[in-house]
Amino acid sequence: MAHCITPEAEAILDKEFPVLDKGFIRLVDYMGGDERVVQSARVSYGAGTKSYREDAALIDYLLRNAHTSPFEQVVLTFHVKLPLFVARQWLRHRTARVNEMSGRYSVMNDDFYLPELGELALQSTDNKQARSTERLAPDTAEKARAALDAGQKAAYTSYKSLVDEGLARELARINLPLSLYTELYWQIDLHNLFHFMQLRLHAHAQKEIRLYAQVLLEIAEKVAPRCCESFQRHILGGERFSGEELAELRRRLGTAAEGAALAGKALERFEEKLKGAAE
């Protein structure tokens, strides 16, 4: 099998999938698909492609047992437009090849992310890095959104004025806010894309990057549908338990001798996992 073509992926090449108010993701190119994963896994004993059911079972086995190298044979290249604060989280994943728009060479566009009123929430009282589920009162939300909008406009007006006056672009840009949109080309193999999505689709991830991760999953499903199905069943829809948590689970199921029960934060984390697994 010299080259894998997936008709569903071909149909969406270069199509913009909108995210947030001005962002998007485009699938620019891809290499391989489900067939490449199967072929790569079977190369050690020379067997050819088998039936759909056997191929799906093999992909399931690979995902379930963390045999990751066959999934690295599939590579996807995306063009992404996203706010800087999302990009800073995104680029913490160092398992991809990236080229980002440079404010040293280009004059940045007047593109800023402005949250919808319904997205403006209070700071969480028990999670220092997240918002709560409690939304701002309508009048307070209006004022907050207006302040964000005014700050963005003032920053860009100042930036453009400095550029027009001849200040070096690499200096003029330094006061632009994190809501500014940037663009990047991002190339990643399927194994590492699964890891990215596992983390960024989690309920604890910031909502804006979760929205991008959801679109990434929808696009990846066009390239390697059976792989993505297994990913959602065994990884995204599964949970990992520590030794202590497994002991607690056995205790509750009555399959092990009574022992010390989990307590405090350990118990809260365990209950959260059980709740997530049930949803």
Secondary structure, 3 states (H helix, E strand, C coil): CCCCCCHHHHHHCCCEEEECCCEEEEEEEEECCHHHHHHHHHHHHCCCCCCHHHHHHHHHHHHHCCCCHHHHHCEEEEEEEEEHHHHHHHCCCCCCEEEECCCCCCCCCCCECCCCHHHCEEECCCCCCCEEEEECCHHHHHHHHHHHHHHHHHHHHHHHHHHHCCCCHHHHHHHCCCCEEEEEEEEEEHHHHHHHHHHHCCCCCCHHHHHHHHHHHHHHHHHCHHHHHHHHHHHHCCCCCCHHHHHHHHHHHCCCCCCCCCCHHHHHHHHHHHHHHHC
